[in-house]
Amino acid sequence: MCDKSHGDIAQIVADSGAVGADLLIAEQVTELVTANHILYAQGVVDAFGHVSVRHATRGDCFLMARNMAPGLVTEQDIIAFDLDCRPMNADGRSVYLERFIHGEIYKARPEVMAVVHSHSPSVVPFGVIKQSPFRAVCHMAAFVGVQPPIFDIRDVAGDGTDLLITDQALGAALAGTLGTNAVVLMRGHGSTAVGDSLRHAVFRAVYTEINARTQAQASQLGEIIFLSEAETRAAALSTEGQSDRAWNLWKRTAQSVHLSLLQQALLTEQ
Ligand SMILES: [Zn+2]
């Protein structure tokens, strides 16, 4: 495990001893900032929600922004965490309450390289309605599958919680419900998507929201013909490798949205 309690990301990289690690981590930090901006521009996160990536050369650490709105994240806001979610270079900055979602999934799923947690608005209804189970309705969201799990915090911590994943035990329970799936819904709260890269997890988070929107629209028109299990497997194989194409487009949109936010901030200061 990472045993440093303080220090900066550069030092953590130096500790890894990997050749070219400093370049790798610089690229990761830049991509993580872009991921934050994309998720905001695509309506997956608003002032809340977060995205993380497993450290490029140290699998027992991950990177995530400090506690702030994703749309405003810069490279200076990225903090390294160990898998018990202790910040390694926070230097007094506050961190996300629900960081345990990330740490416990990284522990449970060694192949997962990135995690997105959001309260994306179209997904929340499917976590609270028993009669309308969430499942893949279009090929781009085939990874959703035919029965994505729903985590109910009441099953683990009883009634009266604030529904947030604020410690390791709750994070481990959520990771257990996620199992080997790509996405887990969280009753009365939101959802969490995982991927084998940052781009992959962002792709899944965006298309989880799109699938929810589409399923809700379709349900108003009549009986839905969902993707079958075989179709979800086949479609996932052909669509999931396309995340770079989506990323490159969404990055442009995100840059435009971010520039607009910066301009608004400048106008406010004047
Ligand atoms: Zn949350």
Boltz pocket constraint, residues with backbone or C-beta under 6 A from the ligand:
constraints:
  - pocket:
      binder: B
      contacts: [[A, 49], [A, 98], [A, 117], [A, 118], [A, 119], [A, 164], [A, 189], [A, 190]]
      max_distance: 6.0
